[in-house]
Amino acid sequence: MALFLSENDVKNLLTVEMALEAVESAHRDLALGLAIDTPRARSRLPQTVLHILQGALPAQGVIGYKAYTSNKSGNRFLVHLFDAAMGQLKAVIEADFLGMMRTGAASGVAARWLARPDSRVAGVFGAGWQAEGHVRAICAALPLERVKVFSRKADKLAAFCQRLSDVTGVAVVPAESAEETVRGSDLVGTVTTAALPLFDASWLEPGVHINAAGSNSLIRQELSESAIRRCDLVTVDAVPTALAEAGDLLPLIEKGRLHARQLIELGEIIVGRHAGRAAAGQITLFESQGMAIQDLAVALRVLAAAESLGAGVDMPM
């Protein structure tokens, strides 16, 4: 019988370590030809948009999709997990917290593989829901001692930093400016809905790693062309998804200043097919658009935890 898991169930079950392991497994499976991921499709109405990401992790025994609606009243997320061999429904999982954690985990996995191992200071743009997952993941992935956070919503920034300091055990502090956020940082993360670049490329330190997680459409741009052109390595979660959605990269590709063949999938680095960072002074970039298989991998581990603890509600299906 299929299981229904609520937001509260997921919050009680899912840890950042589970999310990091799950997302890394999804990228590894994709690189090894053991996964299928279909780029996001959208159906648009004037008031509401339906988004669907679908895929399969046959080596992990699941196939499924995440569907969510966005509306002025909010977003609503559901992951549907099916048995890959039999096609039977395994679970329906509310996935707002799950999605936040898996989005952050993608940045954490990228930081683990691409940032310098001795990274101690991070600068993050954004103090919203998705930024929380980002900060939690990079603090779990790297030996960070300090995270500087810059946000336009200054009234909420202090509370955000205090909460994340308590959760991570790392000093998460407000930054007074965009320049302060970038200068002196070993890792820079952007988790916003910005339409224009967030910082000057000249502020980037040699050897910095950048996680860009907010630019998932042509109308969004967090990084300038000059910032991307400073990067020695440009990685993405999946090339087809990046070519469809990466608002930071598409203008350069359109102008011929960046070519699709230059984009390296994160899984290729995880399985050793590409070297990744080759020198301490290189600037590396990970552009995160989000993938169904990331959601499926995290959902599968949440389901396993729920079954072991007797959480959730049986569905009459």
Helices and strands as residue ranges (DSSP letters): E 3-5, H 7-13, H 16-31, E 36-44, E 48-57, G 58-60, E 62-71, E 74-83, E 89-94, H 96-114, E 121-125, H 129-141, E 146-150, H 154-168, E 171-174, H 178-182, E 187-190, G 201-203, E 209-212, H 225-229, E 233-236, H 239-245, H 250-254, G 260-262, E 263-265, H 266-270, E 284-287, H 292-309, E 313-314
